[in-house]
Amino acid sequence: MESGGGMTEWSGNHRDPNRQTSRATTREPLTMCKPVIAIIVTGLLIVLTISGPVSCAGQSEALIEAARKGDLKQVQELLDKGANVSARMDKGKTALKIAQEDGHAEIVELLKAHGAKE
């Protein structure tokens, strides 16, 4: 439609042919973010890889010590946190073997319920 000064008016039903579609504009920022996201994910994986075994080893040592003391509550908490039920101390004994030797029957059953094998 023409108005007084020769300007064209666009109604809501017409598209500006020079305007990019929303599809193109939403893809561009995502494309630019991919390298940044990759760097962040890689960094997180490195941190988790480095810190993972240290905390697991600490939990496993604590599990063996709790089994030695007969501390059922502590053994349960460590198992809930993901302590390795098959971990061995320096002499090759597992928490299960130590609990058996020290006569902690409830701990023996708990460790077996969590997959400990003799």
N, C-alpha and C positions, 0 to 999 in steps of 0.2 A: 504494500500500500504506500502510496505517496502522500506525504503531508506537505504543508505549505512551502517549505524550503527545499524541496527536492530530496529530502532524506527518506530513506526506506525504513519502515517500521516492521518489526518482526512480531508476529503473533506467537503464542505459546506452541503452535503446531509446527513451526518451521525450525530448522536447524541451521546453525551457522556453519557453512562448509569449511571454514578455516579453523574451527575449534576441534581439538582432539577429543576423542571419545573417552569416557571415564575408564574404560577398560585399559587403554594405553597409558593413561596417567597413573593408574594404580599399580601397574606392573613395573614402571620405571623405579620407584623408590625401593621396591622389594629386590630388584636386581642389584641395586647399589648396596643393599644391606647384606647380601649373601657372604661376601668376604669377611665382613665384620662378625657375623654370626659364626662362621667357620672358625675364626680365631678364638672367639669366646669359648665355643664348645671344646676345641682342642686344648685350650688352657685348663678348663675344668677337668677334662680327662687326665691331663698330666698331674694335676693336683691330687685327684682321687687315686691315681695309680701310685703316686709317691707316698701319700699318707695312709692308704688302705692297709698294707701289710703291717705297719707299725702298730696301729690300733688293734688289729686282729691278733698280733703276737702278744700284746699286752693283755688282751681279754683271755687268750688261751692260757697264759701263765697264771692269771688270776683264777681261772677256772680250776686249774690243777691245784693251786694253793687252797682254794675254797673246799675242794674235794678232800684234800689232806686234813683240813681242820674239821670237816664234817658240817660245814655251814650250808645247809640246804637252801636257805633263802638266797644267799649269794650265788650259789650254783644256778638256781632258777633264773635270777636276774641276768647273769652272764649268758646263759643259753638264750634267753629272750632277746638279748642284744646281738646274738649271732656268733658267740664264741665257738671256735672250732672244737667240736666234741672229740675229734680224732687226733688232736695235737699231742705231741710227745715232748716230755721234758728231756733234759740232756742225757739222762740214763735210758731213754727210750720208753719210759712208762707213760701211759695215758692217765687222764683223770679217772677213768673207769677202773683201771688196774690199781691205782692208789686207793680209791674208795673201797675196793674189794679187800685189799690187804689190811686196811685200817678198820674194817668192819662197819662201814657206813652204808647199810642196806638200802635206806631210802634214796640216797644219792646214787647208788648203783642202779636202782630201778629208773630213776629220773634220767640218768645219762643214757641208759638203754632205750628209753622211750624217745629220746632225741637222736637215736641212730648210732650210739656207741656200740662197737663190736669188740668182743673179747679177743 
